[in-house]
Amino acid sequence: MTHDATSRLPQPATITLAPLGCTFPADGKTILQAAEAAGFDLPSSCRNGTCRTCLCRLEQGAVRYLVEWPGLSIEEKRAHYLLPCVAVPLADVVVSAPLAKAARKPILKPA
């Protein structure tokens, strides 16, 4: 009996920005970095989780943070708010980012 080893490998996480409905790979980056690499613009400033300019809501999925305590209150965490500048998806995520917009054509990596 043979097994296809690729069917058991974890699939790369994707990020979907609502309400735009666009989906792109996370590639192990923060949500903000992945969005920018895919050609989307999210509000941002500090990029270290303190200014809260990029505050969005996690509609689906889970993330880990690059900093021990991002600039979110306990209530905001319970309400599923996140800071895309320091949040890395653990699996597919849907992020409500009403101020997101297409900034330019995405950067395509050569095959």
Biopython code that builds the backbone (N, CA, C, O; Angstrom):
import numpy as np
from Bio.PDB.StructureBuilder import StructureBuilder

atoms = [
    (1, "MET", "N", (0.857, -1.170, 0.000)),
    (1, "MET", "CA", (0.000, 0.000, 0.000)),
    (1, "MET", "C", (0.903, 1.231, 0.000)),
    (1, "MET", "O", (1.898, 1.273, 0.724)),
    (2, "THR", "N", (0.560, 2.224, -0.804)),
    (2, "THR", "CA", (1.325, 3.468, -0.856)),
    (2, "THR", "C", (0.492, 4.603, -0.283)),
    (2, "THR", "O", (-0.738, 4.594, -0.333)),
    (3, "HIS", "N", (1.201, 5.572, 0.258)),
    (3, "HIS", "CA", (0.545, 6.754, 0.819)),
    (3, "HIS", "C", (1.117, 7.985, 0.159)),
    (3, "HIS", "O", (2.317, 8.062, -0.105)),
    (4, "ASP", "N", (0.267, 8.930, -0.103)),
    (4, "ASP", "CA", (0.718, 10.208, -0.642)),
    (4, "ASP", "C", (1.093, 11.097, 0.535)),
    (4, "ASP", "O", (0.216, 11.625, 1.218)),
    (5, "ALA", "N", (2.391, 11.266, 0.775)),
    (5, "ALA", "CA", (2.857, 12.042, 1.931)),
    (5, "ALA", "C", (2.413, 13.489, 1.866)),
    (5, "ALA", "O", (2.232, 14.122, 2.906)),
    (6, "THR", "N", (2.233, 14.028, 0.671)),
    (6, "THR", "CA", (1.846, 15.436, 0.560)),
    (6, "THR", "C", (0.439, 15.684, 1.076)),
    (6, "THR", "O", (0.121, 16.807, 1.469)),
    (7, "SER", "N", (-0.403, 14.673, 1.086)),
    (7, "SER", "CA", (-1.770, 14.874, 1.569)),
    (7, "SER", "C", (-1.804, 15.079, 3.075)),
    (7, "SER", "O", (-2.790, 15.587, 3.608)),
    (8, "ARG", "N", (-0.730, 14.687, 3.772)),
    (8, "ARG", "CA", (-0.680, 14.843, 5.221)),
    (8, "ARG", "C", (0.080, 16.079, 5.660)),
    (8, "ARG", "O", (0.072, 16.415, 6.845)),
    (9, "LEU", "N", (0.727, 16.755, 4.747)),
    (9, "LEU", "CA", (1.473, 17.956, 5.102)),
    (9, "LEU", "C", (0.505, 19.097, 5.382)),
    (9, "LEU", "O", (-0.519, 19.217, 4.710)),
    (10, "PRO", "N", (0.816, 19.934, 6.364)),
    (10, "PRO", "CA", (-0.075, 21.069, 6.628)),
    (10, "PRO", "C", (-0.100, 22.019, 5.430)),
    (10, "PRO", "O", (0.924, 22.278, 4.799)),
    (11, "GLN", "N", (-1.263, 22.516, 5.142)),
    (11, "GLN", "CA", (-1.411, 23.467, 4.049)),
    (11, "GLN", "C", (-1.032, 24.856, 4.535)),
    (11, "GLN", "O", (-1.291, 25.201, 5.688)),
    (12, "PRO", "N", (-0.418, 25.664, 3.660)),
    (12, "PRO", "CA", (-0.068, 27.025, 4.080)),
    (12, "PRO", "C", (-1.327, 27.817, 4.450)),
    (12, "PRO", "O", (-2.378, 27.675, 3.824)),
    (13, "ALA", "N", (-1.194, 28.637, 5.462)),
    (13, "ALA", "CA", (-2.325, 29.461, 5.905)),
    (13, "ALA", "C", (-2.641, 30.535, 4.868)),
    (13, "ALA", "O", (-1.748, 31.049, 4.193)),
    (14, "THR", "N", (-3.920, 30.861, 4.756)),
    (14, "THR", "CA", (-4.337, 31.962, 3.900)),
    (14, "THR", "C", (-5.022, 33.023, 4.746)),
    (14, "THR", "O", (-5.515, 32.762, 5.844)),
    (15, "ILE", "N", (-5.034, 34.231, 4.190)),
    (15, "ILE", "CA", (-5.665, 35.374, 4.844)),
    (15, "ILE", "C", (-6.736, 35.897, 3.900)),
    (15, "ILE", "O", (-6.466, 36.130, 2.721)),
    (16, "THR", "N", (-7.941, 36.082, 4.404)),
    (16, "THR", "CA", (-9.015, 36.694, 3.631)),
    (16, "THR", "C", (-9.358, 38.017, 4.286)),
    (16, "THR", "O", (-9.635, 38.073, 5.485)),
    (17, "LEU", "N", (-9.339, 39.090, 3.493)),
    (17, "LEU", "CA", (-9.708, 40.415, 3.996)),
    (17, "LEU", "C", (-11.165, 40.685, 3.664)),
    (17, "LEU", "O", (-11.549, 40.711, 2.494)),
    (18, "ALA", "N", (-11.975, 40.886, 4.698)),
    (18, "ALA", "CA", (-13.365, 41.277, 4.506)),
    (18, "ALA", "C", (-13.429, 42.787, 4.729)),
    (18, "ALA", "O", (-12.701, 43.273, 5.595)),
    (19, "PRO", "N", (-14.203, 43.525, 4.049)),
    (19, "PRO", "CA", (-15.224, 43.097, 3.101)),
    (19, "PRO", "C", (-14.725, 42.947, 1.663)),
    (19, "PRO", "O", (-15.531, 42.674, 0.773)),
    (20, "LEU", "N", (-13.431, 43.114, 1.406)),
    (20, "LEU", "CA", (-12.925, 42.995, 0.031)),
    (20, "LEU", "C", (-13.118, 41.604, -0.538)),
    (20, "LEU", "O", (-13.333, 41.452, -1.741)),
    (21, "GLY", "N", (-13.044, 40.583, 0.309)),
    (21, "GLY", "CA", (-13.203, 39.218, -0.162)),
    (21, "GLY", "C", (-11.968, 38.666, -0.858)),
    (21, "GLY", "O", (-12.049, 37.637, -1.528)),
    (22, "CYS", "N", (-10.834, 39.326, -0.715)),
    (22, "CYS", "CA", (-9.609, 38.858, -1.355)),
    (22, "CYS", "C", (-8.877, 37.909, -0.419)),
    (22, "CYS", "O", (-8.865, 38.106, 0.796)),
    (23, "THR", "N", (-8.266, 36.874, -0.994)),
    (23, "THR", "CA", (-7.541, 35.873, -0.226)),
    (23, "THR", "C", (-6.129, 35.753, -0.772)),
    (23, "THR", "O", (-5.923, 35.766, -1.985)),
    (24, "PHE", "N", (-5.157, 35.636, 0.124)),
    (24, "PHE", "CA", (-3.757, 35.531, -0.275)),
    (24, "PHE", "C", (-3.011, 34.709, 0.767)),
    (24, "PHE", "O", (-3.495, 34.548, 1.888)),
    (25, "PRO", "N", (-1.832, 34.182, 0.411)),
    (25, "PRO", "CA", (-1.089, 33.339, 1.352)),
    (25, "PRO", "C", (-0.449, 34.149, 2.469)),
    (25, "PRO", "O", (-0.054, 35.298, 2.274)),
    (26, "ALA", "N", (-0.353, 33.533, 3.640)),
    (26, "ALA", "CA", (0.305, 34.187, 4.770)),
    (26, "ALA", "C", (1.820, 34.056, 4.667)),
    (26, "ALA", "O", (2.543, 34.967, 5.070)),
    (27, "ASP", "N", (2.306, 32.956, 4.143)),
    (27, "ASP", "CA", (3.744, 32.716, 3.964)),
    (27, "ASP", "C", (4.549, 32.931, 5.245)),
    (27, "ASP", "O", (5.708, 33.340, 5.177)),
    (28, "GLY", "N", (3.954, 32.664, 6.414)),
    (28, "GLY", "CA", (4.672, 32.809, 7.677)),
    (28, "GLY", "C", (4.888, 34.242, 8.125)),
    (28, "GLY", "O", (5.590, 34.492, 9.104)),
    (29, "LYS", "N", (4.282, 35.192, 7.407)),
    (29, "LYS", "CA", (4.450, 36.617, 7.727)),
    (29, "LYS", "C", (3.325, 37.088, 8.634)),
    (29, "LYS", "O", (2.349, 36.373, 8.862)),
    (30, "THR", "N", (3.477, 38.307, 9.149)),
    (30, "THR", "CA", (2.359, 38.909, 9.866)),
    (30, "THR", "C", (1.258, 39.190, 8.849)),
    (30, "THR", "O", (1.501, 39.210, 7.642)),
    (31, "ILE", "N", (0.066, 39.403, 9.344)),
    (31, "ILE", "CA", (-1.056, 39.705, 8.448)),
    (31, "ILE", "C", (-0.766, 40.974, 7.656)),
    (31, "ILE", "O", (-1.061, 41.041, 6.463)),
    (32, "LEU", "N", (-0.192, 41.977, 8.309)),
    (32, "LEU", "CA", (0.141, 43.229, 7.624)),
    (32, "LEU", "C", (1.183, 43.007, 6.534)),
    (32, "LEU", "O", (1.012, 43.488, 5.414)),
    (33, "GLN", "N", (2.263, 42.284, 6.842)),
    (33, "GLN", "CA", (3.306, 42.028, 5.851)),
    (33, "GLN", "C", (2.765, 41.230, 4.664)),
    (33, "GLN", "O", (3.079, 41.538, 3.514)),
    (34, "ALA", "N", (1.964, 40.219, 4.936)),
    (34, "ALA", "CA", (1.400, 39.395, 3.863)),
    (34, "ALA", "C", (0.446, 40.208, 2.987)),
    (34, "ALA", "O", (0.440, 40.062, 1.765)),
    (35, "ALA", "N", (-0.358, 41.065, 3.617)),
    (35, "ALA", "CA", (-1.278, 41.916, 2.848)),
    (35, "ALA", "C", (-0.496, 42.842, 1.927)),
    (35, "ALA", "O", (-0.850, 42.997, 0.759)),
    (36, "GLU", "N", (0.551, 43.450, 2.437)),
    (36, "GLU", "CA", (1.360, 44.354, 1.618)),
    (36, "GLU", "C", (2.038, 43.608, 0.473)),
    (36, "GLU", "O", (2.092, 44.112, -0.649)),
    (37, "ALA", "N", (2.556, 42.413, 0.749)),
    (37, "ALA", "CA", (3.196, 41.613, -0.295)),
    (37, "ALA", "C", (2.203, 41.224, -1.387)),
    (37, "ALA", "O", (2.574, 41.072, -2.551)),
    (38, "ALA", "N", (0.926, 41.065, -0.996)),
    (38, "ALA", "CA", (-0.118, 40.701, -1.958)),
    (38, "ALA", "C", (-0.709, 41.912, -2.665)),
    (38, "ALA", "O", (-1.573, 41.764, -3.529)),
    (39, "GLY", "N", (-0.248, 43.120, -2.303)),
    (39, "GLY", "CA", (-0.714, 44.325, -2.982)),
    (39, "GLY", "C", (-1.873, 45.031, -2.323)),
    (39, "GLY", "O", (-2.592, 45.785, -2.978)),
    (40, "PHE", "N", (-2.070, 44.799, -1.033)),
    (40, "PHE", "CA", (-3.163, 45.455, -0.309)),
    (40, "PHE", "C", (-2.606, 46.386, 0.756)),
    (40, "PHE", "O", (-1.560, 46.126, 1.351)),
    (41, "ASP", "N", (-3.321, 47.465, 0.979)),
    (41, "ASP", "CA", (-2.899, 48.480, 1.925)),
    (41, "ASP", "C", (-3.823, 48.452, 3.135)),
    (41, "ASP", "O", (-5.038, 48.599, 3.007)),
    (42, "LEU", "N", (-3.231, 48.261, 4.310)),
    (42, "LEU", "CA", (-3.952, 48.359, 5.570)),
    (42, "LEU", "C", (-3.371, 49.546, 6.331)),
    (42, "LEU", "O", (-2.167, 49.788, 6.246)),
    (43, "PRO", "N", (-4.178, 50.283, 7.061)),
    (43, "PRO", "CA", (-3.631, 51.373, 7.863)),
    (43, "PRO", "C", (-2.565, 50.815, 8.814)),
    (43, "PRO", "O", (-2.759, 49.759, 9.416)),
    (44, "SER", "N", (-1.457, 51.518, 8.943)),
    (44, "SER", "CA", (-0.406, 51.083, 9.863)),
    (44, "SER", "C", (0.497, 52.259, 10.193)),
    (44, "SER", "O", (0.521, 53.265, 9.484)),
    (45, "SER", "N", (1.238, 52.112, 11.279)),
    (45, "SER", "CA", (2.184, 53.150, 11.661)),
    (45, "SER", "C", (3.393, 52.523, 12.345)),
    (45, "SER", "O", (4.463, 52.444, 11.742)),
    (46, "CYS", "N", (3.245, 52.075, 13.595)),
    (46, "CYS", "CA", (4.402, 51.641, 14.389)),
    (46, "CYS", "C", (4.974, 50.290, 13.968)),
    (46, "CYS", "O", (6.188, 50.093, 14.025)),
    (47, "ARG", "N", (4.129, 49.366, 13.550)),
    (47, "ARG", "CA", (4.509, 48.002, 13.168)),
    (47, "ARG", "C", (5.071, 47.173, 14.319)),
    (47, "ARG", "O", (5.753, 46.174, 14.090)),
    (48, "ASN", "N", (4.789, 47.582, 15.551)),
    (48, "ASN", "CA", (5.258, 46.798, 16.692)),
    (48, "ASN", "C", (4.167, 46.548, 17.732)),
    (48, "ASN", "O", (4.464, 46.108, 18.843)),
    (49, "GLY", "N", (2.910, 46.823, 17.386)),
    (49, "GLY", "CA", (1.795, 46.499, 18.271)),
    (49, "GLY", "C", (1.468, 47.515, 19.337)),
    (49, "GLY", "O", (0.761, 47.193, 20.291)),
    (50, "THR", "N", (1.964, 48.740, 19.205)),
    (50, "THR", "CA", (1.693, 49.727, 20.253)),
    (50, "THR", "C", (0.750, 50.852, 19.834)),
    (50, "THR", "O", (-0.019, 51.333, 20.666)),
    (51, "CYS", "N", (0.782, 51.284, 18.588)),
    (51, "CYS", "CA", (0.013, 52.481, 18.200)),
    (51, "CYS", "C", (-1.465, 52.195, 17.928)),
    (51, "CYS", "O", (-2.298, 53.095, 18.037)),
    (52, "ARG", "N", (-1.797, 50.949, 17.574)),
    (52, "ARG", "CA", (-3.175, 50.517, 17.326)),
    (52, "ARG", "C", (-3.773, 51.050, 16.025)),
    (52, "ARG", "O", (-4.975, 50.902, 15.804)),
    (53, "THR", "N", (-2.985, 51.653, 15.180)),
    (53, "THR", "CA", (-3.495, 52.176, 13.910)),
    (53, "THR", "C", (-4.084, 51.067, 13.052)),
    (53, "THR", "O", (-5.051, 51.304, 12.328)),
    (54, "CYS", "N", (-3.531, 49.873, 13.114)),
    (54, "CYS", "CA", (-3.946, 48.774, 12.244)),
    (54, "CYS", "C", (-5.060, 47.911, 12.833)),
    (54, "CYS", "O", (-5.406, 46.887, 12.243)),
    (55, "LEU", "N", (-5.626, 48.287, 13.962)),
    (55, "LEU", "CA", (-6.627, 47.486, 14.666)),
    (55, "LEU", "C", (-7.704, 46.960, 13.719)),
    (55, "LEU", "O", (-8.334, 47.728, 12.992)),
    (56, "CYS", "N", (-7.907, 45.644, 13.736)),
    (56, "CYS", "CA", (-8.925, 44.969, 12.936)),
    (56, "CYS", "C", (-9.592, 43.919, 13.812)),
    (56, "CYS", "O", (-9.237, 43.743, 14.977)),
    (57, "ARG", "N", (-10.564, 43.227, 13.231)),
    (57, "ARG", "CA", (-11.255, 42.178, 13.978)),
    (57, "ARG", "C", (-11.045, 40.831, 13.299)),
    (57, "ARG", "O", (-11.174, 40.708, 12.081)),
    (58, "LEU", "N", (-10.724, 39.834, 14.095)),
    (58, "LEU", "CA", (-10.555, 38.472, 13.599)),
    (58, "LEU", "C", (-11.923, 37.809, 13.541)),
    (58, "LEU", "O", (-12.528, 37.536, 14.578)),
    (59, "GLU", "N", (-12.407, 37.551, 12.341)),
    (59, "GLU", "CA", (-13.729, 36.948, 12.164)),
    (59, "GLU", "C", (-13.668, 35.427, 12.241)),
    (59, "GLU", "O", (-14.626, 34.773, 12.655)),
    (60, "GLN", "N", (-12.526, 34.875, 11.836)),
    (60, "GLN", "CA", (-12.395, 33.423, 11.811)),
    (60, "GLN", "C", (-10.920, 33.061, 11.875)),
    (60, "GLN", "O", (-10.083, 33.756, 11.300)),
    (61, "GLY", "N", (-10.597, 31.973, 12.573)),
    (61, "GLY", "CA", (-9.222, 31.495, 12.634)),
    (61, "GLY", "C", (-8.530, 31.880, 13.925)),
    (61, "GLY", "O", (-9.151, 32.373, 14.867)),
    (62, "ALA", "N", (-7.218, 31.639, 13.945)),
    (62, "ALA", "CA", (-6.418, 31.919, 15.141)),
    (62, "ALA", "C", (-5.069, 32.486, 14.722)),
    (62, "ALA", "O", (-4.560, 32.192, 13.640)),
    (63, "VAL", "N", (-4.500, 33.308, 15.604)),
    (63, "VAL", "CA", (-3.202, 33.926, 15.339)),
    (63, "VAL", "C", (-2.306, 33.777, 16.563)),
    (63, "VAL", "O", (-2.778, 33.502, 17.667)),
    (64, "ARG", "N", (-1.024, 33.961, 16.351)),
    (64, "ARG", "CA", (-0.073, 34.102, 17.453)),
    (64, "ARG", "C", (0.552, 35.479, 17.298)),
    (64, "ARG", "O", (0.618, 36.024, 16.196)),
    (65, "TYR", "N", (1.003, 36.030, 18.401)),
    (65, "TYR", "CA", (1.582, 37.374, 18.373)),
    (65, "TYR", "C", (3.101, 37.317, 18.479)),
    (65, "TYR", "O", (3.651, 36.448, 19.154)),
    (66, "LEU", "N", (3.765, 38.237, 17.816)),
    (66, "LEU", "CA", (5.215, 38.328, 17.857)),
    (66, "LEU", "C", (5.707, 39.037, 19.112)),
    (66, "LEU", "O", (6.897, 38.996, 19.426)),
    (67, "VAL", "N", (4.805, 39.679, 19.822)),
    (67, "VAL", "CA", (5.146, 40.368, 21.064)),
    (67, "VAL", "C", (4.325, 39.738, 22.189)),
    (67, "VAL", "O", (3.244, 39.197, 21.956)),
    (68, "GLU", "N", (4.853, 39.816, 23.403)),
    (68, "GLU", "CA", (4.196, 39.158, 24.534)),
    (68, "GLU", "C", (2.809, 39.724, 24.820)),
    (68, "GLU", "O", (1.866, 38.968, 25.050)),
    (69, "TRP", "N", (2.683, 41.025, 24.806)),
    (69, "TRP", "CA", (1.378, 41.634, 25.093)),
    (69, "TRP", "C", (1.127, 42.768, 24.107)),
    (69, "TRP", "O", (1.533, 43.903, 24.355)),
    (70, "PRO", "N", (0.454, 42.468, 22.980)),
    (70, "PRO", "CA", (0.162, 43.537, 22.022)),
    (70, "PRO", "C", (-0.769, 44.575, 22.641)),
    (70, "PRO", "O", (-1.419, 44.299, 23.649)),
    (71, "GLY", "N", (-0.838, 45.742, 22.059)),
    (71, "GLY", "CA", (-1.612, 46.854, 22.601)),
    (71, "GLY", "C", (-3.108, 46.665, 22.526)),
    (71, "GLY", "O", (-3.813, 47.496, 21.953)),
    (72, "LEU", "N", (-3.603, 45.581, 23.098)),
    (72, "LEU", "CA", (-5.037, 45.290, 23.142)),
    (72, "LEU", "C", (-5.469, 45.105, 24.588)),
    (72, "LEU", "O", (-4.741, 44.532, 25.399)),
    (73, "SER", "N", (-6.661, 45.595, 24.898)),
    (73, "SER", "CA", (-7.207, 45.354, 26.233)),
    (73, "SER", "C", (-7.751, 43.925, 26.302)),
    (73, "SER", "O", (-7.931, 43.267, 25.278)),
    (74, "ILE", "N", (-8.005, 43.466, 27.506)),
    (74, "ILE", "CA", (-8.606, 42.135, 27.694)),
    (74, "ILE", "C", (-9.949, 42.073, 26.968)),
    (74, "ILE", "O", (-10.268, 41.069, 26.330)),
    (75, "GLU", "N", (-10.733, 43.143, 27.065)),
    (75, "GLU", "CA", (-12.044, 43.179, 26.421)),
    (75, "GLU", "C", (-11.910, 43.092, 24.904)),
    (75, "GLU", "O", (-12.694, 42.407, 24.247)),
    (76, "GLU", "N", (-10.912, 43.789, 24.347)),
    (76, "GLU", "CA", (-10.701, 43.741, 22.895)),
    (76, "GLU", "C", (-10.277, 42.339, 22.453)),
    (76, "GLU", "O", (-10.717, 41.861, 21.408)),
    (77, "LYS", "N", (-9.438, 41.688, 23.232)),
    (77, "LYS", "CA", (-9.042, 40.316, 22.899)),
    (77, "LYS", "C", (-10.258, 39.396, 22.934)),
    (77, "LYS", "O", (-10.428, 38.555, 22.051)),
    (78, "ARG", "N", (-11.090, 39.551, 23.936)),
    (78, "ARG", "CA", (-12.310, 38.721, 24.040)),
    (78, "ARG", "C", (-13.261, 38.979, 22.872)),
    (78, "ARG", "O", (-13.985, 38.078, 22.447)),
    (79, "ALA", "N", (-13.257, 40.201, 22.358)),
    (79, "ALA", "CA", (-14.113, 40.563, 21.224)),
    (79, "ALA", "C", (-13.429, 40.251, 19.885)),
    (79, "ALA", "O", (-13.935, 40.627, 18.828)),
    (80, "HIS", "N", (-12.293, 39.570, 19.931)),
    (80, "HIS", "CA", (-11.566, 39.099, 18.741)),
    (80, "HIS", "C", (-10.922, 40.207, 17.921)),
    (80, "HIS", "O", (-10.770, 40.072, 16.707)),
    (81, "TYR", "N", (-10.544, 41.299, 18.575)),
    (81, "TYR", "CA", (-9.776, 42.309, 17.858)),
    (81, "TYR", "C", (-8.325, 41.856, 17.793)),
    (81, "TYR", "O", (-7.865, 41.097, 18.646)),
    (82, "LEU", "N", (-7.610, 42.322, 16.781)),
    (82, "LEU", "CA", (-6.211, 41.961, 16.632)),
    (82, "LEU", "C", (-5.439, 43.119, 16.030)),
    (82, "LEU", "O", (-6.013, 44.065, 15.491)),
    (83, "LEU", "N", (-4.127, 43.018, 16.136)),
    (83, "LEU", "CA", (-3.224, 43.999, 15.535)),
    (83, "LEU", "C", (-2.449, 43.281, 14.441)),
    (83, "LEU", "O", (-1.513, 42.541, 14.742)),
    (84, "PRO", "N", (-2.817, 43.480, 13.169)),
    (84, "PRO", "CA", (-2.205, 42.764, 12.059)),
    (84, "PRO", "C", (-0.690, 42.932, 11.949)),
    (84, "PRO", "O", (-0.018, 42.085, 11.360)),
    (85, "CYS", "N", (-0.150, 44.007, 12.507)),
    (85, "CYS", "CA", (1.292, 44.244, 12.396)),
    (85, "CYS", "C", (2.119, 43.254, 13.200)),
    (85, "CYS", "O", (3.305, 43.075, 12.925)),
    (86, "VAL", "N", (1.507, 42.604, 14.198)),
    (86, "VAL", "CA", (2.243, 41.647, 15.039)),
    (86, "VAL", "C", (1.525, 40.303, 15.156)),
    (86, "VAL", "O", (1.882, 39.485, 16.004)),
    (87, "ALA", "N", (0.513, 40.064, 14.310)),
    (87, "ALA", "CA", (-0.264, 38.823, 14.350)),
    (87, "ALA", "C", (0.090, 37.941, 13.160)),
    (87, "ALA", "O", (0.024, 38.369, 12.008)),
    (88, "VAL", "N", (0.466, 36.698, 13.462)),
    (88, "VAL", "CA", (0.812, 35.711, 12.436)),
    (88, "VAL", "C", (-0.261, 34.622, 12.476)),
    (88, "VAL", "O", (-0.507, 34.039, 13.532)),
    (89, "PRO", "N", (-0.908, 34.338, 11.325)),
    (89, "PRO", "CA", (-1.948, 33.306, 11.311)),
    (89, "PRO", "C", (-1.402, 31.920, 11.656)),
    (89, "PRO", "O", (-0.325, 31.540, 11.198)),
    (90, "LEU", "N", (-2.146, 31.175, 12.460)),
    (90, "LEU", "CA", (-1.815, 29.788, 12.770)),
    (90, "LEU", "C", (-2.472, 28.839, 11.773)),
    (90, "LEU", "O", (-2.037, 27.700, 11.606)),
    (91, "ALA", "N", (-3.515, 29.314, 11.118)),
    (91, "ALA", "CA", (-4.264, 28.577, 10.099)),
    (91, "ALA", "C", (-4.968, 29.642, 9.260)),
    (91, "ALA", "O", (-4.689, 30.832, 9.409)),
    (92, "ASP", "N", (-5.872, 29.226, 8.388)),
    (92, "ASP", "CA", (-6.608, 30.200, 7.580)),
    (92, "ASP", "C", (-7.354, 31.170, 8.491)),
    (92, "ASP", "O", (-7.955, 30.769, 9.487)),
    (93, "VAL", "N", (-7.306, 32.454, 8.135)),
    (93, "VAL", "CA", (-8.000, 33.473, 8.915)),
    (93, "VAL", "C", (-8.843, 34.360, 8.001)),
    (93, "VAL", "O", (-8.545, 34.534, 6.819)),
    (94, "VAL", "N", (-9.891, 34.908, 8.579)),
    (94, "VAL", "CA", (-10.697, 35.941, 7.931)),
    (94, "VAL", "C", (-10.611, 37.155, 8.848)),
    (94, "VAL", "O", (-10.943, 37.077, 10.031)),
    (95, "VAL", "N", (-10.162, 38.275, 8.291)),
    (95, "VAL", "CA", (-9.954, 39.493, 9.053)),
    (95, "VAL", "C", (-10.888, 40.575, 8.525)),
    (95, "VAL", "O", (-10.889, 40.878, 7.332)),
    (96, "SER", "N", (-11.674, 41.148, 9.411)),
    (96, "SER", "CA", (-12.521, 42.276, 9.032)),
    (96, "SER", "C", (-11.656, 43.533, 9.060)),
    (96, "SER", "O", (-11.273, 44.024, 10.121)),
    (97, "ALA", "N", (-11.361, 44.037, 7.866)),
    (97, "ALA", "CA", (-10.496, 45.212, 7.711)),
    (97, "ALA", "C", (-11.203, 46.206, 6.792)),
    (97, "ALA", "O", (-10.862, 46.294, 5.613)),
    (98, "PRO", "N", (-12.176, 46.953, 7.305)),
    (98, "PRO", "CA", (-12.983, 47.834, 6.471)),
    (98, "PRO", "C", (-12.185, 48.907, 5.739)),
    (98, "PRO", "O", (-12.638, 49.406, 4.709)),
    (99, "LEU", "N", (-10.997, 49.276, 6.250)),
    (99, "LEU", "CA", (-10.199, 50.318, 5.602)),
    (99, "LEU", "C", (-9.164, 49.760, 4.633)),
    (99, "LEU", "O", (-8.375, 50.519, 4.071)),
    (100, "ALA", "N", (-9.155, 48.449, 4.430)),
    (100, "ALA", "CA", (-8.211, 47.830, 3.489)),
    (100, "ALA", "C", (-8.573, 48.227, 2.066)),
    (100, "ALA", "O", (-9.744, 48.395, 1.725)),
    (101, "LYS", "N", (-7.545, 48.371, 1.249)),
    (101, "LYS", "CA", (-7.770, 48.684, -0.165)),
    (101, "LYS", "C", (-6.627, 48.107, -0.986)),
    (101, "LYS", "O", (-5.531, 47.860, -0.483)),
    (102, "ALA", "N", (-6.915, 47.902, -2.252)),
    (102, "ALA", "CA", (-5.876, 47.442, -3.168)),
    (102, "ALA", "C", (-4.937, 48.616, -3.417)),
    (102, "ALA", "O", (-5.361, 49.671, -3.888)),
    (103, "ALA", "N", (-3.660, 48.426, -3.098)),
    (103, "ALA", "CA", (-2.687, 49.509, -3.224)),
    (103, "ALA", "C", (-1.997, 49.488, -4.576)),
    (103, "ALA", "O", (-1.733, 50.537, -5.164)),
    (104, "ARG", "N", (-1.709, 48.300, -5.060)),
    (104, "ARG", "CA", (-0.976, 48.140, -6.310)),
    (104, "ARG", "C", (-1.093, 46.696, -6.738)),
    (104, "ARG", "O", (-1.697, 45.881, -6.040)),
    (105, "LYS", "N", (-0.523, 46.379, -7.871)),
    (105, "LYS", "CA", (-0.507, 44.990, -8.300)),
    (105, "LYS", "C", (0.379, 44.194, -7.335)),
    (105, "LYS", "O", (1.409, 44.690, -6.878)),
    (106, "PRO", "N", (-0.026, 42.960, -7.031)),
    (106, "PRO", "CA", (0.761, 42.159, -6.101)),
    (106, "PRO", "C", (2.140, 41.855, -6.645)),
    (106, "PRO", "O", (2.356, 41.809, -7.856)),
    (107, "ILE", "N", (3.072, 41.646, -5.722)),
    (107, "ILE", "CA", (4.417, 41.227, -6.091)),
    (107, "ILE", "C", (4.364, 39.719, -6.305)),
    (107, "ILE", "O", (4.026, 38.970, -5.388)),
    (108, "LEU", "N", (4.696, 39.277, -7.505)),
    (108, "LEU", "CA", (4.670, 37.847, -7.801)),
    (108, "LEU", "C", (6.071, 37.289, -7.730)),
    (108, "LEU", "O", (7.007, 37.849, -8.300)),
    (109, "LYS", "N", (6.209, 36.175, -7.022)),
    (109, "LYS", "CA", (7.503, 35.528, -6.923)),
    (109, "LYS", "C", (7.693, 34.644, -8.145)),
    (109, "LYS", "O", (6.746, 33.990, -8.580)),
    (110, "PRO", "N", (8.913, 34.608, -8.716)),
    (110, "PRO", "CA", (9.139, 33.717, -9.839)),
    (110, "PRO", "C", (8.980, 32.263, -9.423)),
    (110, "PRO", "O", (9.316, 31.878, -8.304)),
    (111, "ALA", "N", (8.460, 31.466, -10.349)),
    (111, "ALA", "CA", (8.238, 30.037, -10.051)),
    (111, "ALA", "C", (9.513, 29.254, -10.068)),
    (111, "ALA", "O", (9.497, 28.045, -9.838)),
]
sb = StructureBuilder()
sb.init_structure("model")
sb.init_model(0)
sb.init_chain("A")
sb.init_seg("    ")
for serial, (resi, resn, name, xyz) in enumerate(atoms, 1):
    if name == "N":
        sb.init_residue(resn, " ", resi, " ")
    sb.init_atom(name, np.array(xyz, "f"), 0.0, 1.0, " ", f" {name:<3s}", serial, name[0])
structure = sb.get_structure()
